[in-house]
């Protein structure tokens, strides 16, 4: 029973990550970096500070 929950949680996390990457305009294949320890932390930091192709420039008033 526990293994089923672990697999379901992993699939759910990958699905959420792919939706976020898709909205950001980045290829969904990058979501598999979440499965690799240490690489996942580095990729989250890179994702946070990179240019997002789908982002709209903010208007400064």
HUMO-V230235 format. One record per pair of residues at least 4 apart in sequence whose ideal C-beta (glycine too) atoms are under 6 Angstrom apart, sorted by the first residue. I is the first residue (numbers start at 1). J is the second residue. If there is no record, write none. Layout:
i	j
I	J
I	J
This chain:
i	j
14	31
17	31
17	34
18	28
18	31
21	26
21	28
21	30
21	31
22	28
24	52
24	54
25	53
25	54
26	30
33	39
33	40
33	43
34	40
39	43
43	47
46	50
